[in-house]
Amino acid sequence: MRRVPPRGLIAISPGDLTRGTAADFVGLVDDCALDGGLRAVLLREPAWSDRDLLAVLRSLCALRARHDALWVGVHDRPHLALAAGADGVHLGFRSLTPADARRVVESHCAIGLSTHAGDDPRRATDADWFFHGPVHDTPSKRGLKAPIGYGGLSEFCAASPAPVFAIGGLEPRHATSLRAAGAAGAAVLRGVARSADPVAACADWRAAWATAS
């Protein structure tokens, strides 16, 4: 069954997990879901082997027994999403195309796609949601992709047939501007996984999104 991420915050894993810290991250997601209102997590650890990543993904999926509203996705690896019973797979520019990923996961998983300035969402007919950005300057895109601002985000959202989650240098104080631009939510890495208090960060995002107008 294809289940897209719920509106609001999607927390992305830090990208530098080790075997020693993976269990801590799963526990952190559990805490964030319980006390911070987190409803969506995307596992993105490109350096990990399929075998090791599958074990972590299965542990995250197992949290849905305690948090039935929790959405769990994995970046780049549709076969692992299918094997673990994840809700979705998110694709980047090095990944399979959404059409090819659909051949792998069929109707069992939803498919997301990262897009940037100049991309046309209407051409990605197999994508169930998009990450679009970077909205603000962010270290991971500095020198590679210029910030699109809220104007660029609004233009993309208006053209998109699927929900759009903004990405790039976002904080809870930006929630009102994101909603005004038509975004379904925000995908956040540093602001959650690398924050001093991830549970509080999730709670701040949930409150900000709920009250934004």
Secondary structure, 3 states (H helix, E strand, C coil): CCCCCCCEEEEECCCCCCHHHHHHHHHHHHHHHHHCCCCEEEECCCCCCHHHHHHHHHHHHHHHHCCCCCEEEEECCHHHHHHHCCCEEEECCCCCCHHHHHHHHCCCCEEEEEECCCCCHHHCCCCCEEEECCCCCCCCCCCCCCCCHHHHHHHHHHHCCCCEEEECCCCHHHHHHHHHHCCCEEEECCCCCCCCCHHHHHHHHHHHHHHCC
